[in-house]
Amino acid sequence: MVEMSSEDFEDAVSDALDQLPQEVIDRIDNVVVLVEDEPPAETTDLLGIYDGIPLTERDFMWAAGALPDRIVIYRNPTLRMCESRDEVVKEVLVTVVHEVAHYFGIDDDRLHELGWS
């Protein structure tokens, strides 16, 4: 397991978000990105999750009282699977891209085809 402080891990998530193309960032709206130490107990190896309604599934009623969508990146499973800080940084980027893609309505099969699974 790689040792990395919560602050350093959060910085890695922030850096990953900064690497997204500006066109992508400009289209993200009403989304909060969080870091949590552990996923729910039944999904201990989960690195991240998108919780919300993808853009492709929204209709005109969506915005009426909608809470922000959430992207959660899980720190400890990422640290457990990686062998170096550089690997953590790379895995965080892949996880951030993967979860942002879900926000845009891209499913796991397509992400796998694109090399982002």
C-alpha positions as a printed NumPy array, in Angstrom:
array([[  0.   ,   0.   ,   0.   ],
       [  1.306,   3.416,  -0.938],
       [  1.471,   5.995,   1.836],
       [ -0.063,   9.317,   0.825],
       [ -1.679,  11.933,   3.01 ],
       [ -5.281,  12.919,   2.471],
       [ -4.109,  16.359,   1.359],
       [ -1.69 ,  14.924,  -1.222],
       [ -4.38 ,  12.586,  -2.547],
       [ -6.852,  15.455,  -2.837],
       [ -4.164,  17.398,  -4.723],
       [ -3.837,  14.446,  -7.128],
       [ -7.601,  14.542,  -7.737],
       [ -7.469,  18.303,  -8.289],
       [ -4.544,  17.897, -10.697],
       [ -6.482,  15.224, -12.603],
       [ -9.44 ,  17.581, -12.963],
       [ -7.061,  20.284, -14.208],
       [ -5.907,  17.918, -16.961],
       [ -9.377,  17.602, -18.459],
       [ -9.788,  19.48 , -21.745],
       [-11.323,  22.93 , -21.357],
       [-14.243,  21.9  , -23.599],
       [-15.106,  19.17 , -21.098],
       [-14.763,  21.444, -18.084],
       [-16.991,  24.044, -19.736],
       [-19.8  ,  21.473, -20.072],
       [-19.685,  20.193, -16.501],
       [-22.401,  21.826, -14.427],
       [-23.898,  21.136, -11.011],
       [-21.328,  18.451, -10.088],
       [-19.329,  18.173,  -6.902],
       [-16.142,  16.069,  -6.76 ],
       [-15.39 ,  14.54 ,  -3.378],
       [-12.686,  12.35 ,  -1.886],
       [-13.642,   9.725,   0.662],
       [-11.404,   7.187,   2.347],
       [-13.48 ,   4.064,   1.729],
       [-16.36 ,   3.022,  -0.536],
       [-19.448,   1.292,   0.865],
       [-18.62 ,  -2.011,   2.573],
       [-20.003,  -4.172,  -0.243],
       [-17.698,  -2.517,  -2.82 ],
       [-14.311,  -2.431,  -1.096],
       [-12.309,  -2.342,  -4.349],
       [-14.277,   0.513,  -5.932],
       [-11.994,   3.428,  -6.874],
       [-14.663,   5.958,  -7.769],
       [-18.321,   6.435,  -8.515],
       [-20.569,   8.846, -10.36 ],
       [-23.855,   9.453,  -8.554],
       [-26.33 ,  11.453, -10.566],
       [-28.313,  11.642, -13.77 ],
       [-26.094,  11.568, -16.878],
       [-26.522,  14.404, -19.346],
       [-27.912,  11.961, -21.903],
       [-30.802,  11.023, -19.594],
       [-31.926,  14.479, -18.497],
       [-35.136,  16.063, -19.659],
       [-36.634,  19.523, -19.242],
       [-37.844,  18.694, -15.708],
       [-34.418,  17.626, -14.471],
       [-33.315,  20.996, -13.086],
       [-36.424,  21.477, -10.966],
       [-34.899,  21.05 ,  -7.52 ],
       [-32.018,  18.828,  -8.64 ],
       [-29.227,  18.351,  -6.142],
       [-25.691,  18.432,  -7.504],
       [-24.422,  15.244,  -9.079],
       [-21.509,  13.696,  -7.2  ],
       [-18.262,  12.15 ,  -8.264],
       [-16.535,  10.386,  -5.396],
       [-12.934,   9.208,  -5.61 ],
       [-11.987,   6.64 ,  -2.979],
       [ -8.541,   7.103,  -1.464],
       [ -7.714,   3.857,   0.342],
       [ -8.628,   1.363,  -2.42 ],
       [ -6.498,   3.411,  -4.821],
       [ -3.565,   3.445,  -2.419],
       [ -3.936,  -0.306,  -1.786],
       [ -3.816,  -1.211,  -5.477],
       [ -0.853,   0.984,  -6.414],
       [  2.832,   0.411,  -5.827],
       [  4.135,   3.982,  -6.14 ],
       [  3.012,   7.592,  -5.871],
       [  3.363,   7.949,  -9.643],
       [  1.025,   4.994, -10.124],
       [ -1.467,   6.601,  -7.715],
       [ -1.413,   9.828,  -9.731],
       [ -2.006,   7.896, -12.978],
       [ -4.808,   5.811, -11.453],
       [ -6.492,   8.898, -10.031],
       [ -6.464,  10.466, -13.51 ],
       [ -7.985,   7.332, -15.052],
       [-10.643,   7.195, -12.316],
       [-11.521,  10.886, -12.652],
       [-11.814,  10.597, -16.449],
       [-13.899,   7.426, -16.053],
       [-16.378,   9.029, -13.645],
       [-16.621,  12.294, -15.614],
       [-17.368,  10.182, -18.679],
       [-20.312,   8.624, -16.825],
       [-21.619,  12.155, -16.212],
       [-21.605,  12.6  , -19.997],
       [-23.488,   9.312, -20.443],
       [-20.582,   7.134, -21.582],
       [-21.002,   3.58 , -20.278],
       [-18.375,   1.12 , -19.007],
       [-18.268,  -0.876, -22.258],
       [-17.414,   2.221, -24.292],
       [-14.881,   3.376, -21.694],
       [-13.225,  -0.035, -21.91 ],
       [-13.042,   0.287, -25.707],
       [-11.415,   3.705, -25.268],
       [ -8.903,   2.403, -22.696],
       [-10.35 ,   4.274, -19.702],
       [-11.678,   1.36 , -17.649]])
